[in-house]
Amino acid sequence: MSPSNPQRRVQGLAIEQMGDEQLVFHPERNQAFHLNPCLAKIWNLCDGDRTVAEIAALLEELPAEKRRTAADQGLQQLADNGLLQNWRGSTRPALSRRKLLQGLGRAAAVTPLLTMVLVPPGVAAASGVTDPCASCGGPVNPCPNGCPCLLSTDCSSGNCTRLGTCGPPIGI
């Protein structure tokens, strides 16, 4: 095992396989991560023994000339979100996600993608209230910020934003 080879972090994480995708919960950060099929494959190949080039070569669903770039991009996403133990990063110049997608063309649908979801802190989760938005709405029981809304009266702040979520009070 070389320190330059990426190794996935598993200790302290809750991992759920969903077909060829994965959901990873990182309790220290109160975050959950959805790994699309390509990124889940990259993460699962990070055993500490494989080099980045070896991981890239195993991304057969991508055109051969794009595999290394996709592997670097995926590994950087994993490292930035605390899902790798010892990877120091690529020595190759960084490429924006936009440039990567433009270069991939139709293969862009299988590029590595990580989606992060914030999870309530343990105290809130332990309170038994799993979704603060589940039973709110309207002037009798207005919703906290971040909950979906249709009218401003649905929100405790009195501000239903254009995005359809309760926002901070207007004027603050």
N, C-alpha and C positions, 0 to 999 in steps of 0.2 A: 504494500500500500504506500503510495507516494503522496506527500502533502500537496503536490500539484494536481493530483487526480481528484475530481469532485466525489464527495461522499454524502449521500442523503442523510438528513437528520431524521431519526425515527423516535429517539428517546424523548418522552414527554409530549409526544404528538398523538392525537387520535386520528386514525386513517380509515376512511371508508371507500371501498371500491364500488363504483357505479358503472358497470359495463366496462368500457375502455377509458373512462374518466375517473378522477379521484377527488374526494373532498378531504382536506387536511385541516384539522383544528389545532391551533397553536395557543394553548391556554395562557402562556406567559404574556402574550400580546393581545389576548382577547380577540383573536382574528381567526376566521376560517378562510380557506383558500380553495377555490375550484380550479383544478388542473384539467385543461382540455386533453383529448387523447394524445396529442403530440408531446405536450409538456409532461403528462403523466408517464409517458414512455421514457422521456429524458430522465426524469426524477428516479424512476425505477432502475435505470441503467447506472446510476451513480452509486457504485458499490465500493469506491475507493481504489479499485484495481484497474478500472478502465480509464484510459486517457480521454480527453475531449475529442480527439480525432477518432478514437474507436467508437465513442458514443455517437458522433456525427455519422459515421459510416453505417450505423444500424438504423438510421432514419430513412428506411427505404421508401416511405410514402412521399418523400420530397425528391425533387430533381437532384442528381448527384452534386452539381455545382453549387447548390444552395444549402446543403446539409450542414456544413461547418458553421455558416452564419446563423442558421436557425438554432443549432446546438449552443453556440455562444450566447445568443439572445435569450434562450430558455434558461441556461445556467445562471445568467446574470439576474433574471427575474427571481429564480429560486434563491440565490444568494442574498439578494436585496431584501427578501422577506423571511430570512432566517431558516430556510428549509434545507440548507447545506451546512455540513459541519466544518469543513476545512478548505474549501475552495478559495484560492487567492484571486481568482478572476482571470480573464483572458488576457493574453499579451497582444491580441489583435485589436485594432481600433474599433471603438464602439460604433454601432450602426443603429440609427433610430428605427423604431418599429415601423414608421411610415416608409422609410427607405427599404426595409426588409420586405414589407408587403408589396411595394411597387415592383421589386425585383423578382418576386415569386410568381406574379401573375395568377393563373388559376390554382396553383399550388398553395396560395395564401390561406385557403380554408383549412389547411392542416398545419399551420405554423404554431409554435408554442404560445399558449395564452394562459395567463394566470389572472383570475378574478378574485379580488379580496372582499370579504364581508366582515364588518365589525360585529363583534359579539358582545352582549352586555357583560360587565364584570361579574365575577363569581357571586358576589353578594346579591346582585339583582337576579341572577339566574337561580340562586338558592331560595329566593323569596317565594317561588312558586308562580310568579307572574312571568310567563315565557314570552308574551308579546304584548307590550303596552298599548298597542294599537287595536288589539282584538275586540275590545268591547267599548270603544269610545266613539264619539262623534255626536254632533248636535249641541245645542246650547245647554242641555241638562248634564251631559258628560263629555265636555270638550277634550280633544286629543292633544297630547304633547307634541313638541316640535319633531318633525321627521315622519310623522304618521300621514297616511294618505287622507286627502280631503276633497270635497266638492265645493263647499262654501266656507267663507271665513268664520261663520258661526260653529263650524265643526272643530275649530282650533282654539285652544286655551289662549293663544297669543292674539287671536282675532285676525290672523294673516294666513290665508290659503294662497300659496304662491302659484305662479303660472305653471309650475311643474306638477301641481296637484299634491303638494305636501305642505304640512303645517310648518311655517317659518317663524322667525323671531318677530316680535311686535314691530309694526311699521313705525319708523321715526327713531329707532334705537340704533 
